[in-house]
Amino acid sequence: MPGIPAPVRSGRAGAVAPRHRPFPHWRRLSLRARLTAAATLVAALGLSLAAVLLLISQRGSLMHGLDGSARQRALIIATALDKGRPVQPLPASGAGDDVAQVVDSRGRVVAASENVAGEHALFHVRPAAPDSEPSVYSVRGVPLGDNDTYRVAALSAGPADARKTVYVGLPTAPVDHAVHTLTAELSVGLPTLTALLAAAGWHITGRALGPVERLRRQAAEITTTDLHRRLDLPPNTDEVRRLGETLNDLLKRLDEATARQRQFVADAAHELRSPVAAVRAELETAARHPRADLSARIPGMLEETVRLGALVDDLVHLARLDTRGALRETEVDLDDLVEAEVRRPHARPEVSVACGRIQPARIRGDPDALSRAVRNLLDNAVRHAHRRVEVTLAATDSEAVLCVRDDGPGIPPADRERVFDRFTRLDDARSRDAGGSGLGLAIVREIVTRHGGRASVEDGGPGARLVLRLPVSPPGGRPDDRPGRSVRRYTPPAGRRPRRGRGCAGPGGSSGPG
C-alpha cells in the first residue's frame, strides 16, 4: 500500500532486520543505577511541579494583597467624595509610583496624587457602581517611571448629579520582583536538593541490593561438585530473604536430582556390567577355542542378550519419562487395554493369569504408556507368583482402580514404597535371578503419576497386591468429544475385544468370576 514503508531486510534473503530499540544504553546500566536514575527523575519532576505551583500560589497571593490595597484606598477616597469633603491632594501610600486620580464625567482630572499632579487622566477603565466593591483591572503602558503595568481599582462616587470616578493604581513591580527572587532561589535550591536525593537514593539502593549481590556471589561460587552448599540468608524477614530461601530450595532440589542421576548412572552401569561380562566371557571362550562346540552355550548367551535388551529398553523409557515430554492423549478404554495385556503370552506359562471382575472404564491418556504400565505390573506379578495372578478393574465416577494380585511371597509393609524406586530388589525371592531389572515398578509409577494417578502396594495377602488408581474421563467427555468432532480412541487388536463386565483369562488360565 502506498505510504507504508517496507520492512528493512538484511543481506540474507527473507531476513528482517531487528527493530531499533529506544534508549539502548538504558538496559546496559546496573539495576542500582537504573533505580537511582528513576527515583531521581521522579523526585525532580515532583519538585519541579511543586516549585511551579509555589510560584503560581505566591504570585496569586501577592496580587490578591495588591488588589486589596488598591480597593481599600479607592473606598477611602470614594467615602470622602460621598461626604463632600475635599480630597485634593489625594492621600498617597508612601510609594512614589502609586497613582490616584479623580475624574469627572467629562474626563477632566479634578483631584490627583502629588506624583501625577497636572497629568491628564491616566486610566479609562469602566468603574464599579456606587456602594459596591471597586473593580480591579490590569493596565499596561502607564507612563510613570520604569513600570508600565498597574493594578487599577475603579469606583464611581459622589452625588448623583455630579458623579466622579475614582482611580487608584498600584504598580506590579514589587510582585514581579518577589516572584523573580523566589524563582532564582528555587533554580539554585532545586538542583541542589535533587543532587542530594540522588546521592541518598544511590546509597539506599546500594544498601538494599547489597544482600542480593552477596547472594549472587555465593551462588556463582557453587558448582556441580558442591551443590550441598547453601546461601547465607540475611537476618531481615523480607523479599531478599525469601529470594535466598527460594534459591536454597532450588539448590536442594538440584542436589537431590544430581544425586539421583549419579546413583541412576552407577546402578545402570552395575546392571549392564553383568550381562555384558557374561556375553564377553562366552565370546572370549569361543575365540580361544574356535573348534569347540558352543551350541550348548548359545541359549545362555541368548538369555543374557535378552536381559540386556530389556534393561536398555527400560533405561530408554525412563529417560524419556524424565524429559517430561508431552504424552499422546486419547480416549482409552482401560478395560479393553487390560484384557488385551492379560491375553498376551507371559514369561512363565505355568503361572495362571486370570481376570476377576472387569468393569468398563474410560480414561484419557497415552495408550502405549498405559499398556507399558499394565504389562510391567503383570510381568512383575508373574515373575514372583507361585501359581496364580488375578487382575480386577473397578470404576467409580471419579477414578478407575486396577488391582494385580499374586500368590507369591508378598512385600513387607516397610518396603512398599521402596519397591517403586529404581533398581530396587528386596530379597532372594525378588532378585536378579528372577529376571527383573529393578526398573519395572519405577516405570509404572512414573507413567501413572504423569496421568494424574497413583500407584501403591496395599494389604490383601497372602501375596503382593499392587493397585493403580487413575482419574476417569468426565461423563460429558472433553471439548473434542462432542458430536461433529473427531476423537482418536484406543482400539485393541482385532479378535481381542471381550464382553464388558465379564472375566477373562490369559494363556493357560481360567476365567474369574463374572
Buried (B, 14 or more C-beta within 10 A) or exposed (E): EEEEEEEEEEEEEEEEEEEEEEEEEEEEEEEBEBBBBEBBEEBBEEBEEEBEEEBEEBBEEBBEEBBEBBBEBBBBBBEBBEEEEEBEEBBBBEEEBBBBBBBBEEEEBBBBBEBBEEBEBBBEBEBBEBEEEBBBBEBEEBEBEEBBBBBBBBBBBBEEEEBBBBBBBBBBBBBBEBBEEBEEEBEEEBEEBBEEBBEBBBEBBEEBBEBBEBBEEBBEEBEEEEBEEBBEBBEEEEEBBEBBEEBBEEBEEEBEEBEEEEEBEEBBEEBBEBBBEBBEEBEEEEEEEEEEEEEEBEEEBEEBBEBBEBBBBBBEBBEEBEEEEEBEBBBBBBBBBBBBBBBBEBEBEEBBBBBBBBBBBBBBBBBEBBBBBBBBBBBBBBBBBEEBBBBBBBBEEEBBBBBBBBBBBBBEEEBBEEBBBBBBBBEEEBEBEBBBBBBBBBBBBBBBEBBEBEBBBEEEEEBBBBBBBBBBBEEEBEEEBEEEEEEEEBBBEEEBBBEEEBBBBBEBBEEBEE
